[in-house]
Amino acid sequence: MLVEPDLTGDESLAERAYRDIRRLIVTLELPPGAVISEPELQSQLGVGRTPVREALHRLSNEHLVDVYPRRGMFVAALDTRDLTAISELREELEPFAARLAAERRTDEDLAVIDALLEAMAATGDDPDMRDLIELDQRVHHHVYRCAHNEYVQAVLEQHYMHALRIWFVALDKVTHLHQAMAENRDILLAIRDGNADGAAAIMSTHVEGFEADVRRSI
């Protein structure tokens, strides 16, 4: 299961509902085109009507939920042709974020980098694919945070999730994951060392490799 950590340490119910519903959509547990039932989500997530409504409104703004008057709400359709548009944005902004991260990382950021490197080292020789995807997600989230630019972070968080949903479609055929983990490690090391050019270059290779691998698999 894809696990999304509490990034604030003090999430509201609406924020938790948003992350939980987004996870269900991204991992295809709520498949594209599925009808969204607010009462079912309330029961499943253990929250009330207002947090679920706020979460769904936010997900609609992020194009993960479609709302049709008098028809209801549906999980947004998944068009793998969107991969090109998503990758164009990520290939520009992800290296930029990695560069900022290497320049701006704080002592607290460095402690999280060390923890991530330890988690990656502990995966062993034959890790579960979903565990690797979770680690990839944690690494990217942290790079965005280390950039210390909330606008860059918000845009990249949203588009990473769209890319991840496409990744889950091709999950059984993707072969780039182990290489992606090696690249993630090198990105974190470059950021830890303050190597802005290196972090940006490795991130560029990483994002381009992701698109190429998924494109071969769909």
Secondary structure by P-SEA (a helix, b strand, c coil): ccccccccccccaaaaaaaaaaaaaaaccccccccccaaaaaaaacccaaaaaaaaaaaaaacccccccccccccccccccaaaaaaaaaaccaaaaaaaaaacccaaaaaaaaaaaaaaaaccccccaaaaaaaaaaaaaaaaaaaccaaaaaaaaaaaaaaaaaaaaacccccaaaaaaaaaaaaaaaaaacaaaaaaaaaaaaaaaaaaaaaacc
